[in-house]
Amino acid sequence: MKRFAALLLSLLMVVSLCACGETKTETSQSAEVKTEASNTEETKTEVTEPVKIKAGFIFLHDENSTYDKNFIDAAKEACDKLGIEYVMKTNIPEGQECYEAAAELADEGCGIVFADSFGHEDFMIQAAKEYKDVQFCHATGTKAHTEGLDNYHNAFASIYEGRYLAGIAAGMKLNEMIENGKITAEEAKIGYIGAYTYAEVISGYTSFFLGARSVCPSATMEVTFTGSWYDETAEKEGANTLIADNCVLISQHADSMGAPTACETAGVPNVSYNGSTASVAPNTFIVSSRINWAPYFEYAITKAAAGETFEADWTGTIATESVLLTELGGAAAPGTQEAIDAAKAKLVDGSLKVFDTATFTVNGEAVTSCMADVDTDAAYEGDHEVIVDGAFEESTFRSAPYFNLNIDGITLLNSAF
């Protein structure tokens, strides 16, 4: 019997090794495994001491989603640089499937597991409580700083800074359209497609609008929500609705090519998110902002491999290259890069605050105090004063955004999501 068991175990090992290839199974919950990243010429690494750990990644969608593709690209970059084995699971819903995927990765020997979507959080916490020897890291989550688990972490970045800079590019385009007589100053209306009425989305479109208005003071904005992070049809319909309502420039916090393709068809300038859309909108693409997740992946993986503690709630910034903009597209107005560079320098040195309360009002009133729901609870009650020295301090008291003010100049067309 022992010989038979040994033989059976050997056969199982062979089958397992054969399953670990470069191909990706096209199913609703697919997985990719890579093991030899540091041994090829095209993936040379400068790491002097090999990192010994296996990493697992959970993604809400796959590379068809600009949001998930941004994560996938960063994960591959970080793991290839560190020369480690990794497993990727795509198309994992925000439900019990996330816990099952996390548990599978832990059972497969992953010493650190990452998930990329807001709704994954409770299921990652469930896995962290069960697999205490594995580090679990969740992007966009809110609970790590209050859960108090040694092996559960949240991470985000100050993407509002990147969106502010992208907004400057939008404002420069509006100014060009005004100067060319294509629109009047009063017609400088931006359209914006958002996924949900979450603080992350509100923070994003507000920072974008403030960037646009910093160079085009007459700018206004309309926002419509789709109720989904990724719905190409709804995002395209949202863009077409905004264009029909005389919005002369479109941006988005949603993950498909729906809005950019609608803009290209209509000839309306577009600012995208999570990567360039010049391939589908060569005549209308202006710029895109994104979070660069590679620095966080490298940081967390290296710490976990060394058995060292690391931040429960990590925030990357534009100064640390965790927030990036793409190269400008062909639709960008002259002088845009110079305007972006000037504002970026001020963001880095701290002389410019995106949510400076002198630059906006709420219901016609200046904002002098705001209690934000930082320590998330069921009632969403404010628990932290976040107006500090005349500015709303975003992603300071926790990494995930908590800005949820409805400022003047922005009109919500729907708010059911």
URPE-V509065 format. One record per backbone hydrogen bond with DSSP energy under -1.0 kcal/mol. NH is the residue of the N-H (numbers start at 0). CO is the residue of the C=O. If there is no record, write none. Layout:
# URPE-V509065
NH;CO / NH;CO
This chain:
# URPE-V509065
4;0 / 5;1 / 6;2 / 7;3 / 8;4 / 9;5 / 10;6 / 11;7 / 12;8 / 13;9 / 14;10 / 15;11 / 16;12 / 17;13 / 18;14 / 20;18 / 26;24 / 31;87 / 33;85 / 38;35 / 42;39 / 54;84 / 55;111 / 56;86 / 57;113 / 58;88 / 64;61 / 65;254 / 68;64 / 69;65 / 70;66 / 71;67 / 72;68 / 73;69 / 74;70 / 75;71 / 76;72 / 77;73 / 78;74 / 79;75 / 80;76 / 81;77 / 82;78 / 83;78 / 85;33 / 86;54 / 87;31 / 88;56 / 89;29 / 90;60 / 91;58 / 94;92 / 97;94 / 99;95 / 100;96 / 101;97 / 102;98 / 103;99 / 104;100 / 105;101 / 106;102 / 107;103 / 108;105 / 109;104 / 110;53 / 111;53 / 112;134 / 113;55 / 114;136 / 115;57 / 119;116 / 120;117 / 123;119 / 124;120 / 125;121 / 126;122 / 127;123 / 128;124 / 130;126 / 133;130 / 134;110 / 135;150 / 136;112 / 137;152 / 138;114 / 139;154 / 145;142 / 146;142 / 147;143 / 151;148 / 152;135 / 153;311 / 154;137 / 155;313 / 157;315 / 158;156 / 160;157 / 162;158 / 163;159 / 164;160 / 165;161 / 166;162 / 167;163 / 168;164 / 169;165 / 170;166 / 171;167 / 172;168 / 173;169 / 174;170 / 175;171 / 176;172 / 177;173 / 178;174 / 179;175 / 180;177 / 181;176 / 182;176 / 186;183 / 187;184 / 188;186 / 189;219 / 190;248 / 191;221 / 192;250 / 193;223 / 201;197 / 202;198 / 203;199 / 204;200 / 205;201 / 206;202 / 207;203 / 208;204 / 209;205 / 210;206 / 211;207 / 212;208 / 213;209 / 214;211 / 215;211 / 218;215 / 219;187 / 220;408 / 221;189 / 222;410 / 223;191 / 225;193 / 226;194 / 234;230 / 235;231 / 236;232 / 237;233 / 238;234 / 239;235 / 240;236 / 241;237 / 242;238 / 243;239 / 244;240 / 245;242 / 246;241 / 247;188 / 249;268 / 250;190 / 252;192 / 254;228 / 260;256 / 261;257 / 262;258 / 263;259 / 264;260 / 265;261 / 266;262 / 267;262 / 269;283 / 270;249 / 271;286 / 273;288 / 279;276 / 280;276 / 284;280 / 285;269 / 289;323 / 291;321 / 296;292 / 297;293 / 298;294 / 299;295 / 300;296 / 301;297 / 302;298 / 303;299 / 304;300 / 305;301 / 306;303 / 307;302 / 313;153 / 315;155 / 320;317 / 321;316 / 323;289 / 325;287 / 328;285 / 330;284 / 331;328 / 335;332 / 338;334 / 339;335 / 340;336 / 341;337 / 342;338 / 343;339 / 344;340 / 345;341 / 346;342 / 347;343 / 348;344 / 350;345 / 351;345 / 355;352 / 356;389 / 358;355 / 361;364 / 364;361 / 371;383 / 373;371 / 375;373 / 379;376 / 382;371 / 383;371 / 385;369 / 387;390 / 391;354 / 392;385 / 393;391 / 407;360 / 409;406 / 410;220 / 412;222
